[in-house]
Amino acid sequence: MKINKSILKKAFGIALISLAFMGCQEMDRPALGDYPVDANAVGGPLKFYVAFDGTTDNPLMNAVDSVRANFPSDNPFKAIEGINGKGVEGVADKFIAYAKPNDWAISAKSFTVSVWEKHNGQTKNGTNPGAEEIFSIPSSNGHWSSATMFLLFDAAPTTTGAAVKFVIADTKGDTFLTWEGNNSIEGLLDNAWHHLAFVYDETTSGLTLYVDGAVVSTKTWTGHGAIDIEDSKITGFRIGNGPQSQNENGDNWLSSYWKGGLDQFRMYSTALTAAEVSTLYTKKK
C-alpha cells in the first residue's frame, strides 16, 4: 500500500505545531473560568477588581482580579460568606499577594478604593489593640514604611469603633489622612458588613470617606493635586496585610494582618461621584 507523502507531511507539521503550542503554555497558571466581571471598557476607570466569589478548589482562581485575569501568587485566606457571594477572612501573618494592581498607579491621578469589611471587636496588633492593614502597596521608593500606599484600622475609644488611617507616599511627599481619636468611626467593628469608599479628587486634594454610602468627611492634602505614584518602584500588592515583614515579637504594626472579613475589593483611577458610591453600597458591589 502506498503512503501519500503530501498527507504525511501535513500531519507531521500539525503535530509539531501542537507540541510547540503546548510547550508555550503557562502550565502552572490556573485555567480561566467563570468569575465576576464589571462592565468596564478596555482602558476604563476600574483598574483592579476582586470579588472573591470563586467556588473552585484552587485558591488562586478564587482571588483572581477580573479586570485583567490577574491571578495572585498566593491566597492563604479562608473563604467565608461575603456581602455578595463569597468573601475572605484573614489568616495570621499572611496576605493575598499580587505583583501589582494592574496599571492603576500609571493612570491614577485621582482615585477611588472601595471595599466591604466585617470585623468582630477591636483591631489588634499582636495581642494588644492596634493596627490592622486592609491593603498595602510595597515600594522601593525609599519611604520609611516600605510602601507607597496603605490603609489600616487602628485602636479607637470604643470596642466597636475604629481609627481609620489612609497613607500615601508619592513623588511629591507623604501624608496620613486619618479619622482617629474622637473622630474615629463608630460601628465599623460590630461584626456586620460595612462598605467603605475612599475617593481622592486631584482638583481639591481631598480624600472623602464614605461609610455605607454616606459621606463621613473629607481630609485635605493641602495643595497636593494629582497623585504621582512611581509604578516602576512598586514591588508588590497585598490584600489583608501591611507592607513589611513581621518581627520576632509579632508586634510590627506595618505587618499586622487583617483579622476580619473582606469582600468586593475595587480600585479605580478616577474619583467616583456620590451617586456611584451609593450604587456600590446599595447593589452590594
Secondary structure, DSSP 8 states (H G I E B T S, - for coil): ----HHHHHHHHHHHHHHHHHHHHS-TTS------------TT-SEEEEE-----SS-HHHHT-BTTTTB--SB---EEEE-SSSEEEE--TT--EEES-STTHHHH-SSEEEEEEEE-BSS-EETTEE--EEEEEEEBSS--TTSEEEEEEEE--SSTT-BEEEEEEEETTEEEEEEE-GGG-BTTTTBSS-EEEEEEEETTTTEEEEEETTEEEEEEE-TT--S----GGGB--EEESS-SS---TTS--GGG----SEEEEEEEESS---HHHHHHHHHTT-
